[in-house]
Amino acid sequence: MNVTQVGNYWDTKGENEIDLITLNDFEKSGGVAEVKRNPNK
C-alpha cells in the first residue's frame, strides 16, 4: 500500500487513541493500527 499521509489520533479525554493512521489520497484508502511495544500490555 502506498501512503501519502501518516498520523495518529487521541481524543481530548485521553480515553480513545489510534496509534497509527495511514492515508492514500490517490486510491482513497487508509488503514489504522494499534502498536504495543510492551508485550505485557
N, CA, C and O atoms as a GROMACS GRO file, in nm:
protein
  164
    1MET      N    1   0.085  -0.118   0.000
    1MET     CA    2   0.000   0.000   0.000
    1MET      C    3   0.089   0.123   0.000
    1MET      O    4   0.177   0.136   0.085
    2ASN      N    5   0.067   0.214  -0.093
    2ASN     CA    6   0.136   0.342  -0.095
    2ASN      C    7   0.069   0.435   0.004
    2ASN      O    8  -0.053   0.435   0.016
    3VAL      N    9   0.148   0.515   0.073
    3VAL     CA   10   0.097   0.604   0.177
    3VAL      C   11   0.133   0.747   0.144
    3VAL      O   12   0.248   0.777   0.111
    4THR      N   13   0.034   0.836   0.151
    4THR     CA   14   0.061   0.978   0.128
    4THR      C   15   0.056   1.060   0.256
    4THR      O   16   0.110   1.171   0.260
    5GLN      N   17  -0.007   1.007   0.361
    5GLN     CA   18  -0.013   1.076   0.491
    5GLN      C   19  -0.007   0.975   0.603
    5GLN      O   20  -0.060   0.864   0.592
    6VAL      N   21   0.059   1.013   0.712
    6VAL     CA   22   0.069   0.929   0.832
    6VAL      C   23   0.038   1.016   0.952
    6VAL      O   24   0.081   1.132   0.958
    7GLY      N   25  -0.037   0.961   1.048
    7GLY     CA   26  -0.069   1.038   1.168
    7GLY      C   27  -0.119   0.949   1.279
    7GLY      O   28  -0.109   0.827   1.273
    8ASN      N   29  -0.174   1.013   1.383
    8ASN     CA   30  -0.234   0.941   1.495
    8ASN      C   31  -0.351   1.023   1.547
    8ASN      O   32  -0.373   1.135   1.502
    9TYR      N   33  -0.426   0.966   1.641
    9TYR     CA   34  -0.542   1.036   1.697
    9TYR      C   35  -0.554   1.002   1.844
    9TYR      O   36  -0.551   0.885   1.882
   10TRP      N   37  -0.568   1.103   1.927
   10TRP     CA   38  -0.603   1.088   2.068
   10TRP      C   39  -0.714   1.185   2.098
   10TRP      O   40  -0.704   1.303   2.062
   11ASP      N   41  -0.820   1.139   2.165
   11ASP     CA   42  -0.926   1.233   2.199
   11ASP      C   43  -0.882   1.321   2.316
   11ASP      O   44  -0.780   1.293   2.380
   12THR      N   45  -0.958   1.424   2.344
   12THR     CA   46  -0.918   1.522   2.445
   12THR      C   47  -0.919   1.465   2.587
   12THR      O   48  -0.850   1.517   2.675
   13LYS      N   49  -0.997   1.360   2.610
   13LYS     CA   50  -1.001   1.297   2.742
   13LYS      C   51  -0.894   1.191   2.758
   13LYS      O   52  -0.870   1.143   2.869
   14GLY      N   53  -0.828   1.153   2.650
   14GLY     CA   54  -0.725   1.051   2.656
   14GLY      C   55  -0.780   0.910   2.667
   14GLY      O   56  -0.705   0.816   2.696
   15GLU      N   57  -0.910   0.892   2.643
   15GLU     CA   58  -0.971   0.761   2.657
   15GLU      C   59  -0.960   0.678   2.529
   15GLU      O   60  -0.949   0.556   2.536
   16ASN      N   61  -0.962   0.744   2.415
   16ASN     CA   62  -0.957   0.673   2.287
   16ASN      C   63  -0.835   0.720   2.210
   16ASN      O   64  -0.810   0.839   2.195
   17GLU      N   65  -0.759   0.623   2.160
   17GLU     CA   66  -0.643   0.660   2.081
   17GLU      C   67  -0.622   0.560   1.968
   17GLU      O   68  -0.646   0.440   1.984
   18ILE      N   69  -0.579   0.611   1.856
   18ILE     CA   70  -0.537   0.528   1.743
   18ILE      C   71  -0.390   0.561   1.722
   18ILE      O   72  -0.355   0.676   1.695
   19ASP      N   73  -0.304   0.460   1.736
   19ASP     CA   74  -0.160   0.484   1.731
   19ASP      C   75  -0.110   0.520   1.592
   19ASP      O   76  -0.019   0.602   1.578
   20LEU      N   77  -0.166   0.460   1.490
   20LEU     CA   78  -0.115   0.482   1.354
   20LEU      C   79  -0.231   0.488   1.256
   20LEU      O   80  -0.313   0.397   1.249
   21ILE      N   81  -0.238   0.597   1.182
   21ILE     CA   82  -0.338   0.616   1.077
   21ILE      C   83  -0.262   0.644   0.948
   21ILE      O   84  -0.176   0.732   0.944
   22THR      N   85  -0.294   0.569   0.842
   22THR     CA   86  -0.230   0.593   0.713
   22THR      C   87  -0.338   0.623   0.610
   22THR      O   88  -0.447   0.565   0.612
   23LEU      N   89  -0.307   0.715   0.519
   23LEU     CA   90  -0.400   0.751   0.413
   23LEU      C   91  -0.329   0.747   0.279
   23LEU      O   92  -0.211   0.781   0.267
   24ASN      N   93  -0.402   0.705   0.177
   24ASN     CA   94  -0.356   0.711   0.040
   24ASN      C   95  -0.455   0.799  -0.035
   24ASN      O   96  -0.565   0.754  -0.069
   25ASP      N   97  -0.416   0.922  -0.061
   25ASP     CA   98  -0.506   1.018  -0.126
   25ASP      C   99  -0.537   0.980  -0.270
   25ASP      O  100  -0.644   1.016  -0.321
   26PHE      N  101  -0.448   0.910  -0.336
   26PHE     CA  102  -0.469   0.874  -0.476
   26PHE      C  103  -0.572   0.763  -0.492
   26PHE      O  104  -0.657   0.768  -0.581
   27GLU      N  105  -0.565   0.662  -0.405
   27GLU     CA  106  -0.657   0.548  -0.412
   27GLU      C  107  -0.776   0.564  -0.319
   27GLU      O  108  -0.864   0.477  -0.316
   28LYS      N  109  -0.780   0.674  -0.242
   28LYS     CA  110  -0.889   0.698  -0.146
   28LYS      C  111  -0.905   0.580  -0.049
   28LYS      O  112  -1.015   0.529  -0.029
   29SER      N  113  -0.791   0.538   0.011
   29SER     CA  114  -0.792   0.428   0.106
   29SER      C  115  -0.711   0.466   0.228
   29SER      O  116  -0.639   0.566   0.228
   30GLY      N  117  -0.722   0.385   0.332
   30GLY     CA  118  -0.649   0.413   0.455
   30GLY      C  119  -0.641   0.290   0.542
   30GLY      O  120  -0.697   0.185   0.512
   31GLY      N  121  -0.570   0.306   0.651
   31GLY     CA  122  -0.555   0.197   0.747
   31GLY      C  123  -0.535   0.252   0.886
   31GLY      O  124  -0.493   0.367   0.904
   32VAL      N  125  -0.567   0.171   0.986
   32VAL     CA  126  -0.546   0.208   1.126
   32VAL      C  127  -0.479   0.092   1.196
   32VAL      O  128  -0.498  -0.024   1.159
   33ALA      N  129  -0.398   0.124   1.299
   33ALA     CA  130  -0.327   0.019   1.373
   33ALA      C  131  -0.302   0.065   1.515
   33ALA      O  132  -0.291   0.184   1.543
   34GLU      N  133  -0.293  -0.032   1.604
   34GLU     CA  134  -0.252  -0.009   1.741
   34GLU      C  135  -0.115  -0.072   1.759
   34GLU      O  136  -0.092  -0.185   1.714
   35VAL      N  137  -0.025  -0.002   1.822
   35VAL     CA  138   0.112  -0.050   1.839
   35VAL      C  139   0.137  -0.077   1.986
   35VAL      O  140   0.114   0.010   2.071
   36LYS      N  141   0.183  -0.198   2.016
   36LYS     CA  142   0.219  -0.234   2.154
   36LYS      C  143   0.367  -0.269   2.155
   36LYS      O  144   0.409  -0.367   2.093
   37ARG      N  145   0.447  -0.190   2.226
   37ARG     CA  146   0.589  -0.220   2.236
   37ARG      C  147   0.619  -0.306   2.357
   37ARG      O  148   0.725  -0.368   2.364
   38ASN      N  149   0.526  -0.311   2.454
   38ASN     CA  150   0.545  -0.393   2.573
   38ASN      C  151   0.447  -0.511   2.564
   38ASN      O  152   0.326  -0.489   2.573
   39PRO      N  153   0.495  -0.633   2.547
   39PRO     CA  154   0.403  -0.747   2.530
   39PRO      C  155   0.316  -0.776   2.653
   39PRO      O  156   0.217  -0.848   2.642
   40ASN      N  157   0.350  -0.720   2.770
   40ASN     CA  158   0.269  -0.741   2.891
   40ASN      C  159   0.143  -0.655   2.891
   40ASN      O  160   0.053  -0.679   2.971
   41LYS      N  161   0.136  -0.557   2.804
   41LYS     CA  162   0.016  -0.472   2.796
   41LYS      C  163  -0.074  -0.525   2.689
   41LYS      O  164  -0.181  -0.469   2.665
   0.00000   0.00000   0.00000
